């Protein structure tokens, strides 16, 4: 990271644009990330804008969804416009591919990473992969953390309980198998909120559930999605998690166990788990981002 008399290079740049790249569905899935950055960077005193599938000129673009830019036409456009950007990477990068995709254009992606001013990730796993690719000087690790706007006025934990558990996110593959097993628990009232559901319905279901779920996507999962966990925990929804790996400490506010443990938990009407501690007393996202922005 370039410094000028001890100051980070973005200290003099107050105009930032959070550029989400991807489909409308992916914007909805990543809205918690987009708005987390928006609120936290604004809290640091920056003038922040947002865009969808568009870079702004005359500002520093913070890209979410850089893996959508690996086609040669996108790279050529970035080369020609010389747009200034950094990458906020929330996908699983192992140095060879993103999210274990076959045929991923890794050479183009590495070129994109090298064109960026810097790369920031909330995952130690990704940070280690960047180092292995020779990107030590560009890569930075910053934990996801609390910001005041995480607490949603639309989530009312005094609402009548209508569900035992809610899962929101991509429900496919091994996750769908797990959800199917949970549905089989006698008396289980499970609600899944995915890309087929109205996006804003999520807050209502989190209002009316006993618990939230963080379910591993399978053996290839290398880290925990903190955005789901932090949203629920910040709004008073206790989270049950079966994620096996957590180098980043994102499961500290959850009850961890296997899927079988979770099924047994719901099979016993006397089972209880309550939140202890407060996210607001822990890591703040703005503090994590401050050294970069």
C-alpha angles and dihedrals in degrees: 000000000000117000133192114202091332096314125118113247095247094054090095094045111079096166112087130167121201102214114196112198120197144051127326089254091055091050088057092048092048097039091106089057095044093050093041089059092041095054095039095048090046089051088056089060100260127137102239131191132177134220139180117223091342137100118214122221123228092029138077110261118214104204123212112185100028090160087075089065100064096102112106093239091059092047092049091052091051091048092051097045094040088214113187113237148152126203127238101197120200098158126095108267119183098173093263107052145357119253090347092291115171114232094016111167095241096167091056091046092051089050089052091050091051092049091054122093089231143334125234125191134174090213127084089203092063093043090057090050091053090052090051089053092055094256097121093124093052102038123088131179118217121169120231110249150170126299125177095243089063086082102085123207086210094064108081111183090188090068120115112274112248101157135047093208141004127202119188126186137048108351104192141109114006092357090059090050089054093048089051090054092050091052088058092061105109111260093004115157105197127174123193120196112195139149090294091060125082102268096227093051088080094080092054093051091048087052093055102040131095094214144007125224134226106190125185116240091221145282092317093060109115102181145012125266101239096184094071093044096046094049092053097041094047089054097048099261111138111225128218112200136189096183109136099200128054116155090159101057096241093137094060092106096045138081106245129205145116123293087256089056090051092049090050090048092057093041089062111071089202095058115119137177124178131188116257123196126006132269088216089066093054137057115347116211093218091056091051092050097042097087090056102038 
